[in-house]
């Protein structure tokens, strides 16, 4: 019998080969890793039996990933994206649950089955989306930050849904009293979490991190320890490991060491996430698919098309451009691994049968695979669909026009800097100090707003924005 070490070596070798083939075929590595999990798991060859060890590494990888996400989301970003993230997250949840419930009933499912399926369709995979956005270097973009915001709203909704359905064990119980108790308990824990986090960020963490930063090795160990500890604490408190790890990163986001921590965690994150995707593929249950192919196709189309449309509609109504709404909307075009876990919990509670799990698994496979390609090729996809997306943008998208500056004559610019991230903004400001006429171009409202305060001319747009676009020529609104 092969040892655990041998099994890990085999998995890594298979993953490397599959990853190399994916690169040659220009396919996403994520899909290759999930396929390796399916092939090596019990569904096909059953080559690997060290499921507990793989699951542990996968959970640590998830904690590190969400820690890094929280690390990039400081209070300034939350102030700007909080309202739209909350509105979009809650709006998408309500739309998907209501329409998903009706659609499932029309396909002949029972009421309880329809509830579980509709709720399962609302959850998008934070881990997969964040990984894709990170690979595309769009995690710090406007649509990336908004997407992370409403994905966190979804994660909290997962916790609430599981608590509510657990309170309805066996279909009976105390009814309103049980639901009130669940809501009160959740509100109390959220309040304690916010208070505790505030005290830590105000009085303890800045000094502690400064002390740890004296050694780069110790800073890395502390970051992983802090992220995994709060992930474990979050699970113990009845939230989730993901929420706890996210809060751990967020608690360090205001420190001067966040960039150093992020740089050292990137390689570790990617290595550990390999085991998450392998574990996800290995756990997919194909034994209950049966006659669920047609319902799965209908529900997959609903998730792939309906969820992005409602996000675009909400963001357009709130004053965002159709491009921002489209790119953010694509991130909800799949269901999550939590959807499968949620339905599995329903089976253990006696609410639904195994056929619902098979249907959810198939929808997950289809939507995760297709949405991965949609996100990776989001910009070419937008260029093709842009003419049909006009109804999803106000005549004056004020939330993004609010950061436009005075029209700048291109002929007067000695240098045009496209992309004003950490490097681009320093380059532009340095050239300006050297006496050159600099024009910056960026599609992040917060970046444009910050650089405008430093008196750097900025056009709001991208390198591909047509010169006649309102994104480039919009005058500054009154009061700005």
Secondary structure, 3 states (H helix, E strand, C coil): CCCHHHHHHHHHHHHHHHHHHHHHHCCCHHHHHHHHHHHHCCCCCCCCCCHHHHHHHHHHHHHHHHHHHHHHCCHHHHHHHHHHHHHHHHHHHHHHHHHHHHHHHHCCCCHHHHHHHHHHCCCCCHHHHHHHHHHCCCCCCHHHHHHHHHHHHHHHHHHHHHHHHHHCHHHCCCCHHHHHHHHHHHHHHHHHHHHHHHHHHHHHHHHHHHHHCCCHHHHHHHHHHHHHHHHHHHHHCCCCHHHHHHHHHHHCCCCCCHHHHHHHHHHHHHHHHHHHHHHHHHHCCCCCCCCCHHHHHHHHHHHHHHHHHHHHHHHHHCCCCHHHHHHHHHHHCCCCHHHHHHHHHHHHCCCCCHHHHHHHHHHHHHHHHHHHHHHHCHHHHHHHHHHHCHHHCCCCCHHHHCCCCCCCCHHHCCEEEECCCHHHHHHHHHHHHCCCCEEEEECCHHHHHHHHHCCCCEEECCCCCCCCCHHHHCCCCCCC
